[in-house]
Amino acid sequence: MGYRVAVVGATGNVGREMMMVLAEREFPIDEIAAVASSRSHGSEVEFGDTGKMLKCQNIEHFDWNGWDIALFAAGSGPAKDYAPKAAAAGCIVIDNSSLYRMDPDVPLIVPEVNPEAIHDYKKRNIIANPNCSTAQLVVALKPLHDAATIKRVIVSTYQSVSGAGKAGMDELFQQSRAIFVGDQIEPVKFTKQIAFNVIPHIDVFMDDGSTKEEWKMMVETKKILDPKIKLNATCVRVPVFVGHSEAVNIEFENELSAEQAQEILREAPGIMLIDKREDEGYVTPVESAGDSATYVSRVRDDPTVDNGIALWCVSDNLRKGAALNAVQIAELLGRECLKKG
């Protein structure tokens, strides 16, 4: 006996990736529904690579009764309007937007990091998926925190344009083409030219000079991993289609060498350590695209602080940063709470 699962935002980048991951991991499904806005009503999306085509249903008229799990990948607006309706009908919502992440009654979960939080879903029947840049970071931090207790993290991100959706990917392609043929560049999705450039600005600016993306990384890491951890982030958009990268400096309360960190990361769930101090002995976002692992490379001692290391972390933001993590939450929910499949 399997589950009745609805994917909301099924025509978008993350929604399609959710379909792909559900099919690849053979999540126990009795029935699946593709749900989208009225604009996509009647259009078809494929369920992974199975050849099974699903006709999109209008979210405005969708009946949530009898559905077990809804994976929301439609943004904060639809999550605000429809997630409570689904939850009230008994359908457990796993939401990819930022809307519910800091709600004290909504668990924010990365299954490799805080699986015990899954039982808190009953407060509102909603579970939050973290920000894509936070998800890969905490997967890398968790085993190191368990070993030596993290005091402080400084992270600089190199985030791909797919984090801004299809419009971001289209803009990088169109601007790159325009440069080669001599056409004028006109930024639309991003605040400045993204092709052959980097933009130290993701989401809106806040009063203290940080951006909301940087704030999200700080507060989400505290909620998922440990409220005592101090974290400062600089988030940068780079001209890469898929795959977020992060340069991370970590200060610990207790001694931990780079060699010890490598051994810990080598055995950690969700982590693939590729760390050879030679040409090609590290992972770049191009190599992470389409993969489920969080890759760690360039692990080394940080001589500027006592008990510090630095590392490089790369992951496919559409998968671990969004779709895969949501499906892993659904799997955890099934194992620990629903126990159907």
Buried (B, 14 or more C-beta within 10 A) or exposed (E): EBBBBBBBBBBBBBBBBBBBBBBBBEBBBEEBBBBBBEEBBEEEBBBBEEEEEBEBBBBEEBEBEEBBBBBBBBBBEBBEEBBBEBBEBEBBBBBBBBBBBBEEEBBBBBBBBBBEBBEBBEEBBBBBBBBBBBBBBBBBBBBBBEBBBBBBBBBBBBBBBBBBBBEBBBBBEBBBEBEEEEEEBEBEBBEEBBBEBBBEBBBEEEEEEBBBBBBBBBBBBBBBBBEEBEBBBBBBBBBBBBBBBBBBBBBBBEEBBBEBBBEBBEEBEBBBBBBEEEEEEBBBBEBBBEBBBBBBBBBBBBEEBEBBBBBBBBBBBBBBBBBBBBBBBBBBBBEEEEEEB
